[in-house]
């Protein structure tokens, strides 16, 4: 095999991200088909990849009625419609790259894993944090024994105040019944990452969290239902005018403005704010997912970890402290600081992804994920995929357990 022939199922932001990687790496893969109900998004991939008419579909279900005509499929549909296509394509023998979350129920996750193992295909969920240069450098330090045995991990996911408002108050992930709960849609990445660093099973989990701020009772008395005609807008950090028009004024054409409209000019974005969901007051939306949550975990060997997700911060790289028996590591996605107990000295290690060939989003994780998945198929080397199906399922059981704990206010035995 000289190139991996790839189908794109779902041509939104994430589908476009992975398709664009293939545009830059013709030596690895070629996009040969696309399924997407929205014409504008579908045509972007059709034109960019010169896809023949017979391989252009409105619905992924049309694709699986055909004989297998590609090697792999990238499934980037909305969260709550991952399971059905994943199982269907596994049964057809396609290798699968599945956007996170794997699925939105425990039963669906188990069914996917069963289909993957039954059909002996390559399978990777897009937990891109495993594939960043930062993570790989950090893990190499830990695996070398430099800090001894891990005792505890503290991990922070700073969602960012305007990202919280964009995606989880106004956007596609604001309601559980249209997507899933917040810990799943935003932070399954993080619990998977903690599991990857710990290299052992989580035994017990506990969690607390709530929708604290983005509620009608927190709305200023002089605020309107839309930001474009709101007297309180100049004093509101979550103003849609503030968040989106600054991008349009700089001729920024990609995320987040391309989520609002295909016309990313100031005029187009303004019209989208006037009529669409992203122009709503954050206190007048129909959101119900939490805006802050903490998770406490106990792993085998009495190792512990704590995770915090909050939307009330500057959008930034995740921050982590790892406490070992011989030293301590601090990391923020770009810098690792190692404090050695014996010498009482601190070493600072910079992880400059601009000098790394893996240059895409999530600190290089998007490109790292794609490179490893496609190369694993080309070289028939499963070790390049950094989580096997059972490891992946293990991470999701942690997420479901944590949410069960939050709702029931109990410690969950996994």
Secondary structure, DSSP 8 states (H G I E B T S, - for coil): --SEEEEEE--SHHHHHHHHHHHH-TTTEEEEEEE-SSHHHHHHHHHHHT--GGGEESSHHHHTTS----SEEEE---GGGSHHHHHHHHHTT-EEEE-SSS-SSHHHHHHHHHHHHHHT--EEE--GGGGSHHHHHHHHHHHTTTT-SEEEEEEEEE--HHHHHHHHTSSTTS-GGGS--HHHHHHHHHHHHHHHHHTS-EEEEEEEEE--SSSGGGS-TT--SBGGG-TTGGG-TT-HIIIIIHHHHTT--STTHHHH-S--SHHHHHHHHHHSGGGB-TTSS---S-SEEEEEEEEGGGEEEEEEEESSS-----EEEEEESSEEEEE-SSEEEEEETTTTEEEEEE--GGGSS--STGGGHHHHHHHHHHHHHHHT-GGGSSS-HHHHHHHHHHHHHHHHHHHHTS-EE-
